[in-house]
Amino acid sequence: MIRLQIVERAGANLFRTLIHAMRSGDLRTFVIAKRGKRVTHRNPGYSGWISWSDSRGVISCEILSPRTPGNEWRLLSALIGRLADKFAESVHTISIQFPDAQAPKRRLRRPRSR
């Protein structure tokens, strides 16, 4: 899972603009699902989805790809590329947080029997 925060410029209303663009067909790369709470890529080769929400000009996203773990970068790349191409004037900052590497499980050693 990759977390992403998009801070929009003052008065840009980027979240509503993106939803409207996806529903009207102006932004054909992505599709809205789950009443606007989930975004998927139109190409079925991009497995996974983006869960997002908006709060006071900050769009918080979680990119998930449970069928093919490790391929979240494809959705991330497509989203950032599309934002930079079509909506750059509305974006102030993009912040990406990668998950912490999980520590390997420690094996418990059994005491030797003597």
C-alpha positions in Angstrom: 0.0 0.0 0.0 1.2 3.5 -0.9 -0.2 6.6 0.7 -0.5 9.8 -1.2 -1.6 13.3 -0.2 -2.4 15.9 -2.8 -2.8 19.5 -1.6 -4.7 21.7 -4.0 -4.2 25.4 -4.6 -6.6 27.8 -2.9 -10.0 27.7 -4.6 -9.1 25.0 -7.1 -11.7 22.5 -5.9 -9.6 19.7 -7.4 -11.4 16.7 -5.9 -14.8 17.8 -7.5 -13.0 18.6 -10.7 -11.4 15.1 -10.9 -14.7 13.4 -10.1 -16.6 15.4 -12.7 -13.8 14.8 -15.3 -14.0 11.0 -14.8 -17.8 10.9 -14.9 -18.1 13.1 -18.0 -15.4 11.3 -19.9 -12.8 14.1 -20.0 -10.5 12.0 -18.0 -10.8 8.5 -19.6 -7.8 6.9 -17.9 -9.6 6.3 -14.6 -13.1 5.2 -13.6 -15.0 6.2 -10.4 -16.6 3.4 -8.4 -18.2 2.9 -4.9 -20.0 6.2 -5.0 -16.9 8.2 -5.7 -14.8 6.6 -2.9 -12.7 4.3 -5.2 -10.9 5.0 -8.4 -9.7 2.2 -10.8 -7.7 2.3 -14.0 -9.5 1.6 -17.2 -6.9 -0.9 -18.4 -7.4 -4.3 -16.7 -3.7 -4.8 -16.6 -3.5 -2.2 -13.9 -4.8 -4.3 -11.0 -5.9 -2.6 -7.8 -7.6 0.6 -6.9 -7.2 4.0 -5.2 -9.3 4.7 -2.1 -9.5 8.5 -1.6 -11.2 11.2 0.4 -11.2 15.0 0.5 -10.9 17.2 3.6 -10.4 21.0 3.3 -8.3 21.0 0.1 -6.3 17.9 0.9 -7.0 14.7 -1.0 -5.8 11.6 0.9 -5.3 8.5 -1.2 -4.3 4.9 -0.5 -3.2 2.8 -3.5 -3.9 -0.9 -3.1 -3.1 -3.9 -5.3 -3.9 -7.1 -3.4 -3.9 -9.5 -6.4 -0.4 -8.4 -7.5 1.4 -7.0 -4.5 4.2 -4.7 -5.4 2.5 -3.3 -8.5 1.0 -0.2 -6.8 3.7 1.9 -8.5 1.8 1.5 -11.8 -1.3 3.2 -10.5 0.8 5.8 -8.7 2.7 6.5 -11.9 -0.5 6.8 -13.9 -2.2 9.1 -11.3 0.8 11.5 -10.9 1.3 11.6 -14.7 -2.3 12.5 -15.3 -2.3 15.1 -12.6 0.9 16.7 -14.0 -0.5 16.6 -17.5 -4.0 17.9 -17.1 -4.4 19.4 -13.6 -0.9 20.9 -12.8 -2.3 24.4 -12.3 -4.7 23.0 -9.5 -2.0 21.1 -7.6 0.1 22.7 -4.9 1.9 19.7 -3.4 2.0 16.0 -3.7 3.4 13.9 -0.8 4.1 10.2 -1.1 4.5 7.8 1.8 5.8 4.3 1.3 5.1 1.5 3.7 7.7 0.5 6.3 9.5 -2.7 5.4 8.2 -5.5 7.6 10.8 -7.1 9.9 11.3 -10.8 9.2 9.6 -13.0 11.7 12.0 -14.4 14.3 11.9 -18.1 14.8 11.7 -19.3 18.3 14.3 -21.7 19.2 13.4 -24.7 21.2 15.7 -25.6 24.1 17.8 -28.6 23.4 16.8 -31.6 25.3 19.6 -33.4 27.0 
